[in-house]
Structures are given as C-alpha cells and as structure tokens.
Amino acid sequence: MHQQSDTAGEPAGCPAHGNIQLYGPEFGSDPERHYARLRAQGPSAPVDIAPDVQVELVTSYDAALHILHNPASFVRDARRWNALNEGRVPADSPALPMMGYRPNALFSDGAAHARLRQAVTDSLATVDQVRLVRLTQQSADYLISRFSSEPLGQAELMSAYAQPLPLLVFSDLFGCPPELGDRVIVGISGIFEGASGADEVLGGALAELIALKRRQPGEDLTTRLMVHSARLTDEEVLHQLVTLLSGGTAPLTAAIGTSSALYLGEDWPTGLPIEDAVVQTLWNYAPIANYAGHYPTQDIQLGDRTLRAGDPVLISFAAANTDPKLSEHREQLSAKAHLAFGAGPHACPAKDPAFMIAATAVESLLNRLPDTELRVPFKELAWAPTPWSRTLVTVPVRFTPRAVPQAAARNAAPRSGQAERPSTAAAPQSPSAPRPAHHAAAQHKGGLFSRFRAWVRGE
C-alpha cells in the first residue's frame, strides 16, 4: 500500500482504516512527525503496523508504564489476537513473524512466564563480565581488521561492523562450534532479511547445538538453560535461544550503529564519554521502536479510547521516550529511566550486558581507528523504514588506513601516541598475542564465525 502525503504535509492515513501508517519510506524518513500527530489523539491511537494490520499504539510515557506494569489486565499471549483468529490478518503479513505467538518468555504470562524467564535470567547471570568485554573486543578487533587496511580508508559500519559483531558475540556465548555458529548466523540474518527458509536453517542449527550439548555440556548459555532447575524441554530451550538471538542481535546492531554515528556526528560535544552516546541513543533513538504486543483481558478505557479485549496494543518505546510531557522533567530522571529495554515483568533480562556490549563495541572502534569521521552528516543519514526498530541504513565513515602489522595484538590497547576516546568504564584488555599478517579469510573457507574463531586461534 503506497503511502501518500496529504496536502497539509502530515502523515497520510491508510485508505482502508483511516489510520496513520507506521511503515514505508515516509514513516522511516520522519517518525517523530508521525508520533507527534498520534500524540494529538491522546495517550494511544490506532495505526496500521503493516498493510491491513491495525493495532493500538501507546505513545504516552505514563500510559506505557501503566500497561507494562499491569500484567493482570494486559497479557502477552498473542493467541488472543482477535483479527488473527478471525482470519483478518494476511497470511503473508510482515507483522506475523514479529507479533505471532511463540512458546517463549516474551509471549507467556503468569507461572509459565515466571518459569521461562527465571531460566533465562539465571543463565545470563552466569556470563562473566570480564569475559564478555574481552569477547566483544575480540569480535571488534577481528571485524576492524577486515576493513582497516582498505587503501581508500573508507567503510560502511552497519554491514561491516555493527551487524556482524553481536552475531559473533552470541554465537560464542551459546557455545557454538564454528560450523554450527556459521549456520546460526546465516539463519538469524536471513530471518531479519526475510530470506526464504531462514527459519528452518536457524531451527536446524540450534537443534543440533542442543543435541551436541546433551552429549558434551559446556560453560555456555545453551548448557546453562538445559541444566536449569526449571527443566526446560529441548523445544523450550530452542525457543529461548531464538528469543535471545532476535531480541539481542538486531537491537544491538541498531544501538552500536547509532551510538557510533552520534558520537562522530557534527553536534556531539567534545569530551563526553562514549557511554553518554549510548544513553542518548537509548533515549532518543530507541533500537526497538514499536513492539511489546499486549492484549487487554477486558475492555479498558485509556483516555478517550476504548481498548477492546483481545485487540493488540503495542508500546511505542520511541514515542514514549520522547514524550514532550516527559521532557519537562527528564533531567531529574535517572539515565536508566528510558523504556528502550521495556519495564515491568517483561523488561529485557539482559539490559546491563547489552549496554556493556554496545559501549565496548563503540569504544573499540574509536580506539583502533581514532581519526574515524562520518562521510555524511548525522542529520542526513537514512533510517530503515520499519516500524519495529530505529536503525540506520548505513553509517559511511573514513579513516587513515592501518597496515596489517606483522604481529598484531588481538586485544592490544591503542598504540602509544594515540589518545583513547573518553570512557567512564575501564575495559579490561586481554594479553597481546602474535598472529600471522595474512588474513584468516584467505586461509579458511566457511562462514563468518569459522573465520573469526580461526583468527582468534592465530591461524
């Protein structure tokens, strides 16, 4: 359904519903204008999240908090979705992969949710902070080594850095052997790109990983989920792994890309730490922009709107974070009061590790290539025209090319004379270790994770 602008220059409504469309290039180019028009209708308003798919979108910070903290009246089980049950949602709708029910903690309520969530949070709690930082640095160094010696000194950070880095980190945390890690990355990347058969590739790879861990347990997230006292079935373990992948990698890609661009942008104040760029990204460019489907258990009045039982209510984390009523006293709020990680019983269980990965990724980039600059002003960068996430399409940069050293340190600190970017967090560095100057990719066939693991081994 092609979106047209009306004569007043406001976002056009859907011809079928008269709703504002939260998809397409016009929305992607200026989502704040759409949110402003929606706010004029009250704390929530009907929108089309995809062609022929209507939802109620909450744009008010206070209303969003009320819903997120009220699981008795607003449940997450998408099997209650009226329009889907009545056959009014197109079978090929792009909303279905995002909103359709899955047997994981995200779409569960009550005791079922508590059981699955506890398994996830307890397993995540076993991840060592020092190891996570070192793993992120290793992943960053490997990816930077792939483009830092380009003669023109140019790169596109989203595809070359922000997108693959979380995939490498998660594949390692899951305890994937190289070949299975390659397939996991192909599968989850294909799902985000809408590639045919990607679900089967990811499901098959994770099923093999779980079978492997049954035979050979390890010190990894997969094993931790499998041996947890909640006694998850293999199918439940698989679905929690998918949730961690989908809920972690894409938002981290957005956060790393936007934070890097923001820090390098024309308006960023000199001297502020990298963590401030990540915080501002979470407030003003929430990586998960519109999501968290809720279903009222009975008809509920919200402002002048009646939210019907079983009709989907989505939270606009992006609009809530930039709610003008909130901005009047935002400086008095904690830096963590944003809703980028959600709130209430379904809040992201990995918000601290996610923040650490994003900040470490940006810091590693700017420490390794300290003269990196944007090739396009931040205000001119294009955003993806999707309702679900706030992510940049490209982040083109330039830098002074670095020759590949004869004995590169995999996690060495910046060379003498190169000032580190300011950071409030001390990032531990692993001991330097020599590795051959030739590229591992030239020696090792296989996918991204195989080449990364070979590089880490110094091959």
N, C-alpha and C positions, 0 to 999 in steps of 0.2 A: 504494500500500500504506500504510494508515494506521498510524502509529506509536503504540503504547500504552506507558505506563509500567508496570513491574512493581511488585509490592507493596512492594518494598524501596526504591522511588524511584530505581532505577538505570535507565540507558537500556535500552529494550526491544530484544530481538533480532528479526531477521527471521524470520517463521514458516517460510519456505522453507529458509533456511540455518542459522538459529540465530545469525546474526551481528548485531552492532550496526549500526544504520542510520546512515549519515553524511549524511543528508538529511532535510528536513522541519522543521517548526516546533520540535519538541523538541530536535533537534540544534542548530538555529540559536539557540535561547534559551540554551543552556549547553554549548558544545562542549567546554570544559575537563573537564566531568564525564564526557563520553564518552571523552576521551583518557585520563583517569585510570583508567577501567575497562579500557581497552585496554592500558595500560602494565602492569597487573597480570598480563597474559597473556604478557609478555616483550617483547623489542625490536620484535616485529611481531605482528600478529593479523589474522585475516580479518574484513573488513567488507563491507557492501553499500554501494557508492558511488552506486547508483541501483537502482530496482526490478529484481530478478533479475540484477544485475550484481555479482559478487563479485570483490574484489581483496584482496591482502595489503597492509596499511598499516603502514609503518615509523614508529614513534613515538619511538624512541631516537635521540638526537643522534649518538652514536658510530656506531650502525649506519647511520644516514642518510649520514654522511660516508664510511663504508666503501663503500657502494653507489655514491654519487655519484663517488667517485674510482676506481672499478673497472670501467671500460667494457669490459674484456675478458670479464668474467663477467656483466655486466648491460648489455644493449644496449637501445637506444631504439626500434628498428623495430617498430611496432605490428602489422605484418603477421605477426608470430609469435604473436599473441594466440590461444591455444587455443580459448577459448569462442566467440570471434567466428568463427573458421574453421570451427567445428563447428556453427554456427547456433544457439548457445545465448544470444546477446545479442539482445534485441528490436530489430527494425529501427528503431523509433521511440525508442529509448532516449536520454535526455539525456546519457548517458555517451559516445555515439559522436562527437558533434562535438568533444568535449574529448580523447578518447583515440584516435580513429581515425587511421590513417596519413595523413600529408600529405607531399608531397615538399619538405620544408624542413629546415633545420639541426636543428630540435628533434627530428625523428623519424629522423635519419640517424646513421650510425656510420662509424668508420674514415675512409678517404680521402674519401668523399662528404661526411661531416660536416665534415672539415677544410676542404674546398674552399668549401662554402657559408658556413661560419662565418667564414672569412677575408674573404670578400667583404663580409659584414655588419659585422664589426669594423672593417675598413679604411674602409668607407663612414661608419660612425658617428664614426670618429676625425677626419673632415673637418669635423664640426659645430663651429663656433666657440663657445666657452663664453660669451663676452660676448653674442653674438647670441642664444644660447639663453636666457640670463637675460632679455634685453630682450624677446624674443618671448613668454616666459612672463608677463612683467609687462604687456605689451600685451594679451594674452589675458585676464589677470586684470582689468585696468582696464576692458576692454570689458564683461565679464560683470558686474562690480560696478556699472557704470553702468546696467545694465538693472534692478537692483533697489534700489539705494542710496537712491533718492528716493521709495520707496514710503511713503505717508503714515503707515502703521502702524509703519514701521521694523522689519519682520519679513521673514525669508526662510527658505527651506529650502535649505541649502547643497549637498546632494548633487545635486539636479536642476538647481539654478540656477548652480552653480559647479564643484564637484568633478568632475561627469560631463562637462560640455562642454569644460572647459579643456584636458585632454590631447588631445581631438579637434581643437581649433583648432591646437594646437602641432604635432601630427603632420601635419595637412593642409598646413601651411605648410612644414614640413621636407621633405615629399615633393614640394614644388614644384607643388601643385595650383592650377590656375586656379579662380576662385570657383565656377563651376557644377560642375566635377568634384569639388571639395572638398565641396560640399553633398551630392553623391551618395555619396562615400566615407563621410561621417559618417552618412548615413541607412543605408547598408549595414551598417557595423560596429555601429551602435547596434541595428539590427534583429536582427543575429545574437545579441547579448547578451540581447535581449528575446525571442528565439525567434520573430520575425516571419517569416511565410511569404514566400519569395522574396528574403530579405535576402542570401543567398549570391550570387544572380545579380546583384543590384544592385551589391554590392561588387566582384564579379569583373569586371563590365562596366565599371565606373568605372575600376578600376585598369588594365584592358586598354587603355582609351582613353588613360589617362595615359601608359602606356608607349609607345604609338604616337606620342603627342604629343612625348615626349622623344626618340624616334628622329629626328623631324623638327627639333625645337628643343631641343637639350640645354641644361641649366641648371646652376646651382650648387646642387644639391639632392640628397637621398638617392637618389631614383629614378635620376637620371642617374649618380651615383657607382656604384650597383650595376650599371648597364647597361654602363659602360665599364671595369669592374674586370677585371684580368688573368685572373680565373677564367673569364671568357667565359660568363656565365650566359645561358641562353636566356630569351626573354621570359616563358615559363611559370615558369621558376625565379625570375626577378625578381618576378613577381606573387606567388608563394607566400612569398617572403621579406618582401615588403611586408605581406602579411596577417599573418605571424608578428609583425612589429614592431608592427603595429596592435593585434592581440589580446593580445600579451604585454606591451604597454606601456600602452595606454589604460586598461583595466579595473583593473590593479593600481595605477596612478597615481591613478585615481579613489578607490579604497579608501584609499590612503595619504594623500591630501590631506584626505579627509573625516575619517578617524580622527585624524590629527595635529591638525587644526583643533579637533575636539571635545575631544581630550585636553588641548590647551593651554588651552582655555576651560573645562575641567572643574573641578569643585569641589575636586579633590585635587592639582591641578598646583601645584608650589611657585613662588612669585613670584620672578621674576628669572632663571629658567633660559631659555636661548636656544631659539628655535624648532627648531633642528636637533636638540636633545635630544628634543623631542616626536616628530620623525620617526624618530629612532633607536629610541625606546621603542616606537613603532608597529611598526617592522620586527621587533623582538624579540618583543613580547607579542601583537601582532595581525597576524601575517604576512599581507599582502594576498593572496598566493597561498598558500592554507592547505594544500591536499592536491592534489598533482599529480606531474608528472615520472614518467610511466609507464616502468618498466624491465621487461625480460624476461630472466630467467636463461637462459644458454645451456646449462646442465645443472642437474640437481637440486642444490640447495645448502642446507646446514644453517645456520639462523640461530636461535640459542638452541635452544628445543625444537621449532621449526617447520622443516619441510622446504619450501623454496620450489621448486616444480616448474618445470622448463624450459618456457618459453612461457606461464606464468601471470603476469598483470600484478602488479607490485609498485609501489605508489605511495609517495611520500615525504610524510609529514605535516610540512611545514615548520613549521606552527603548533605541533604537539605536540613536535617536536624542539627548537624554540627554548625551550620552557617545561619541558623535561625536568628533573624535580627533581634528578637526578644532576648536571646541568649547573649548576643554580642555586647549588650549594655553592661553586663557584669562578668564577662568571660575572663577578664584579667584576675578576678577574685577566685576563679575556679582552679582546681588542680590541673596541671598539664595533662593528666590522665582522665579528665572528666569527659573527653570526647567519646563518641559512640562508634568509632571505627572498629573496635573489637566487640561491639554489642554491649549488652548489660543483662543482669539477671541470671537465671539458672542456665541459660543457653549462651552466655558470654564465651568468647573464644578461650579455650583452655590453655592456649599456647601464646598468649599475648606478650609475655616477657621474652621468651625465646625468639618470637617473631621480631620484636623491636631490636633485639640484640643482633640478629642476622642482618636486618636492614641497615642498621648503623655501621656494623662491621664491614658490610659489602661496600658502602659508600666510602668509608674511611680507607679501605684497602685500595680502592680505585684511585683516590686522590693522593694517597701516599706513594703509590707506584708511579703514577703519572701526574706529578704535582702541577704541571702547567696546562692541564686539560682545560679547554674552553668550549662553550657551546658555539656551534656554527650558525645557529638560528636563535634569535632572542626567545626567551622563555615564553613570552606572551604570544608568540607566533607558532609555537609547537601545536601539533594537531592531536586531539583526543579521540580515542576509539568511540564510534557511535553505538555504544551498547548501554542498556540500562543498568546492567548488573555491576559493572566495575568502572572506576575512574582511572583509566590508564592511558599513558601517552602512546601514540602510534610509533613514533621514532624519537630518538634523542641523538642527533648528529653532533659529534664532537671532533675537535682537532687537538693535537699534542705534538711534542717533539718525539720523533720515533726513537725507540730504545733498541740498540743492537742486542741480539741474544747473547748473553755472556757465556764464556767457556765453562764456567762453574757457577750456575745460577743457584741462589739460595731459595728454597721453595717458600719459605715464610720469613725471609730476612727483613729486618727493619729498613726504612729508607736509607739510601746511601748518604754518606757524610756530605754536608753542604746542601742537602735537600730538606727544606723545612717541612715538618709534618703539619697537616691541617689541624686546627684546634679541635679537641675532643675531650669531653668530660669523663669518658670511660677509658681506663687503661686496658688495651687489648693485649693479652699475652701472646708472645711470639714463640713459635716452635724453633728448635735449634736448626741452624742452616745445614744443608746437606747438598753435596755436589750432584749435579745431574748433567748428562751429555747435552751439548749445544743443539743437536739436531732435534727436530720436532717429533714427539711421540706419534703424532697422527701419520707421519710418513712411514713409521715402522710398524704400526699396529692397525690392522683392519678392525672393523667393529664400530659400535656406536659411541656416543659421547661419553658414557660412563666408563666403558672399557678403556678409551683413550686417556681419560682422567686418571683412572687407577694405575695405568701403566706409567703415566707421568709422575705420579706420587712415588711409585717404586723406583723412579730414576731411570726407567728404560727408554 
